[in-house]
Amino acid sequence: MSSRSQDLTVSSASAWDEVFTGLHGASRIKVPDRRAPWAGRLEWQRSKVYGLALCSGGEEVVDRDTRHIRSDPRGTYELLVPLAGKAWVEQGASSGEIGPGSMVLCDIDRPLTFAHGDDLVGLSFLMPGQNVAGRSPVAAEGPHMLSGAGGLGRVVRQLTTTLHEERDQLSESTFDIACDRLLDITSTGPRV
């Protein structure tokens, strides 16, 4: 899938903002010092239906509010899967910390705050909102914390990681087939 895959290293907070918002939607991104050196890395692949991105970078707080959503609606959900470090996610009345043993499924077209330190390395599985709602009305109701420590949640975490690791070996159609299965499992995944 290399024709739809890209690896990028970013050396400034402003460049990171542009790449990040291009992938995840218009947002306000706050960093401790915009003039300080930045070390961000993004690897992603996309098909016409799904996306998968590995992100690492500096400390930041990302706010996507109603103004951003109105100007840049995405119609997507994201499954955020930390591989290292911790992040704070808040959407509506739900909030919590996620780390390597947990994940969260969020609607990108609802106000969201995502904050993390410079030690976070995580995967984001991007999927169409209509596909989430069609498979699980419960999953479509709002953010859901998922356990990735064992059982079905561990399968979700491992499949997400394997999809990223094997991205160059997958055609667009096989990537989409694997993502369909991942969405099926995620929609019924264990809650924390």
C-alpha positions as a printed NumPy array, in Angstrom:
array([[  0.   ,   0.   ,   0.   ],
       [  3.022,   2.249,  -0.345],
       [  1.32 ,   4.53 ,  -2.876],
       [ -1.099,   5.593,  -0.155],
       [  1.372,   5.509,   2.713],
       [  3.593,   8.286,   3.995],
       [  6.233,   8.758,   6.682],
       [  7.041,  12.27 ,   7.816],
       [  9.373,  13.778,  10.4  ],
       [  8.462,  17.314,  11.483],
       [ 10.891,  19.744,  13.131],
       [  8.645,  22.694,  14.094],
       [  5.406,  23.015,  16.053],
       [  3.819,  25.032,  13.212],
       [  4.608,  22.342,  10.645],
       [  3.217,  19.732,  13.051],
       [ -0.038,  21.709,  13.412],
       [ -0.523,  21.688,   9.648],
       [  0.12 ,  17.962,   9.255],
       [ -1.904,  16.999,  12.347],
       [ -4.973,  19.054,  11.418],
       [ -4.793,  17.802,   7.829],
       [ -5.148,  14.266,   9.113],
       [ -7.45 ,  14.701,  12.136],
       [ -9.397,  17.892,  11.38 ],
       [ -9.214,  21.571,  12.26 ],
       [ -8.165,  22.045,  15.883],
       [ -6.426,  24.453,  18.227],
       [ -3.08 ,  22.982,  19.25 ],
       [ -1.243,  24.339,  22.29 ],
       [  2.4  ,  23.505,  22.987],
       [  4.626,  24.753,  25.849],
       [  6.913,  26.827,  23.568],
       [  6.263,  27.308,  19.856],
       [  9.824,  28.556,  19.303],
       [ 11.442,  25.466,  20.856],
       [ 12.697,  22.644,  18.616],
       [ 10.016,  20.086,  17.805],
       [ 10.473,  16.4  ,  17.089],
       [  7.291,  14.972,  15.641],
       [  6.895,  11.845,  13.571],
       [  3.861,  10.693,  11.64 ],
       [  3.446,   7.524,   9.604],
       [  0.115,   6.985,   7.947],
       [ -1.724,   5.098,   5.29 ],
       [ -5.138,   5.738,   3.871],
       [ -7.572,   4.05 ,   1.605],
       [-10.749,   5.639,   0.298],
       [-12.505,   4.357,   3.445],
       [-10.03 ,   3.96 ,   6.331],
       [ -6.886,   5.523,   7.741],
       [ -4.254,   4.436,  10.222],
       [ -1.626,   6.771,  11.676],
       [  1.276,   6.342,  14.07 ],
       [  2.033,   9.621,  15.844],
       [  4.76 ,  10.719,  18.209],
       [  5.857,  14.199,  19.096],
       [  6.145,  16.777,  21.8  ],
       [  3.832,  17.782,  24.605],
       [  0.566,  19.246,  23.339],
       [ -3.093,  19.925,  24.068],
       [ -5.446,  19.533,  21.109],
       [ -8.908,  21.134,  21.308],
       [-11.471,  20.486,  18.585],
       [-14.518,  22.59 ,  19.372],
       [-17.828,  23.312,  17.605],
       [-16.269,  26.101,  15.532],
       [-13.632,  23.677,  14.183],
       [-16.228,  20.995,  13.539],
       [-18.496,  23.398,  11.61 ],
       [-15.615,  24.561,   9.422],
       [-14.052,  21.107,   8.924],
       [-16.53 ,  18.259,   9.527],
       [-14.939,  14.829,   9.118],
       [-17.72 ,  12.273,   9.646],
       [-15.16 ,   9.996,  11.284],
       [-14.455,   8.173,  14.489],
       [-10.977,   7.492,  15.815],
       [ -9.773,   4.629,  17.912],
       [ -6.787,   5.993,  19.853],
       [ -4.345,   3.235,  20.847],
       [ -1.339,   4.325,  22.971],
       [  1.772,   2.172,  22.515],
       [  3.896,   4.157,  25.002],
       [  3.174,   7.041,  27.343],
       [ -0.189,   8.329,  28.494],
       [ -2.805,  10.74 ,  27.176],
       [ -5.855,  12.521,  28.587],
       [ -9.05 ,  12.462,  26.52 ],
       [-12.205,  14.439,  27.26 ],
       [-15.374,  14.419,  25.178],
       [-18.716,  15.544,  26.541],
       [-19.218,  14.259,  30.076],
       [-16.641,  11.485,  29.576],
       [-12.967,  11.857,  30.361],
       [-10.063,   9.701,  31.349],
       [ -6.453,   8.744,  30.957],
       [ -5.375,   6.155,  28.421],
       [ -2.086,   4.296,  28.201],
       [ -0.72 ,   1.086,  26.677],
       [ -3.371,  -1.055,  28.435],
       [ -6.35 ,   1.034,  27.32 ],
       [ -7.863,   2.71 ,  24.258],
       [-10.649,   5.159,  23.49 ],
       [-13.134,   5.398,  20.614],
       [-14.136,   9.039,  19.88 ],
       [-16.412,  10.825,  17.413],
       [-14.245,  13.474,  15.743],
       [-17.316,  15.592,  14.986],
       [-18.067,  16.16 ,  18.691],
       [-16.007,  18.609,  20.79 ],
       [-12.879,  16.875,  22.05 ],
       [ -9.776,  17.631,  24.117],
       [ -6.707,  15.414,  23.788],
       [ -3.576,  16.121,  25.836],
       [ -0.295,  14.254,  26.226],
       [  3.355,  14.598,  27.171],
       [  6.329,  14.137,  24.886],
       [  6.538,  10.402,  25.681],
       [  3.318,   9.43 ,  23.837],
       [  3.553,   7.097,  20.86 ],
       [  0.151,   6.07 ,  19.603],
       [ -1.885,   4.711,  16.748],
       [ -5.092,   6.308,  15.467],
       [ -7.482,   4.135,  13.491],
       [ -9.76 ,   6.456,  11.477],
       [-13.101,   5.058,  10.332],
       [-16.298,   6.454,   8.78 ],
       [-18.916,   7.396,  11.363],
       [-21.691,   5.786,   9.326],
       [-19.827,   2.459,   9.496],
       [-19.57 ,   2.729,  13.285],
       [-23.278,   3.593,  13.686],
       [-24.271,   0.788,  11.285],
       [-22.403,  -1.815,  13.307],
       [-23.056,  -0.576,  16.835],
       [-25.499,   2.161,  17.831],
       [-24.027,   1.927,  21.36 ],
       [-20.508,   2.702,  20.069],
       [-21.889,   5.642,  18.081],
       [-23.47 ,   7.242,  21.187],
       [-20.252,   8.769,  22.462],
       [-16.7  ,   8.175,  23.58 ],
       [-15.926,   4.748,  24.948],
       [-12.915,   3.689,  26.956],
       [-11.831,   0.196,  25.956],
       [ -9.564,  -2.209,  27.743],
       [ -6.654,  -3.395,  25.617],
       [ -5.054,  -5.512,  28.335],
       [ -6.667,  -8.862,  27.584],
       [ -9.372, -10.758,  25.76 ],
       [-11.1  ,  -9.093,  22.816],
       [ -9.577,  -5.708,  23.663],
       [ -6.091,  -7.15 ,  23.326],
       [ -7.096,  -8.561,  19.927],
       [ -8.219,  -5.051,  18.854],
       [ -4.94 ,  -3.544,  20.065],
       [ -2.823,  -6.241,  18.394],
       [ -4.718,  -6.075,  15.091],
       [ -4.346,  -2.281,  15.027],
       [ -0.601,  -2.604,  15.656],
       [ -0.192,  -5.383,  13.086],
       [ -2.066,  -3.39 ,  10.43 ],
       [  0.412,  -0.571,  10.916],
       [  3.45 ,  -2.857,  10.885],
       [  2.328,  -4.691,   7.726],
       [  1.096,  -1.648,   5.796],
       [  3.61 ,  -2.049,   2.975],
       [  2.498,  -5.656,   2.435],
       [ -1.208,  -4.836,   2.014],
       [ -3.015,  -3.716,  -1.103],
       [ -5.721,  -1.117,  -0.639],
       [ -8.432,  -3.78 ,  -0.849],
       [ -6.777,  -6.098,   1.699],
       [ -6.175,  -3.108,   3.993],
       [ -9.903,  -2.282,   3.784],
       [-10.907,  -5.908,   4.454],
       [ -8.695,  -6.023,   7.55 ],
       [-10.034,  -2.617,   8.687],
       [-13.627,  -3.858,   8.258],
       [-12.856,  -6.749,  10.62 ],
       [-11.116,  -4.394,  13.058],
       [-14.19 ,  -2.14 ,  13.062],
       [-16.449,  -5.141,  13.695],
       [-14.398,  -6.185,  16.717],
       [-13.953,  -2.612,  18.011],
       [-17.711,  -1.988,  17.903],
       [-18.253,  -4.863,  20.326],
       [-15.027,  -4.394,  22.323],
       [-14.875,  -4.547,  26.117],
       [-15.45 ,  -1.286,  27.984],
       [-13.171,  -0.167,  30.806]])
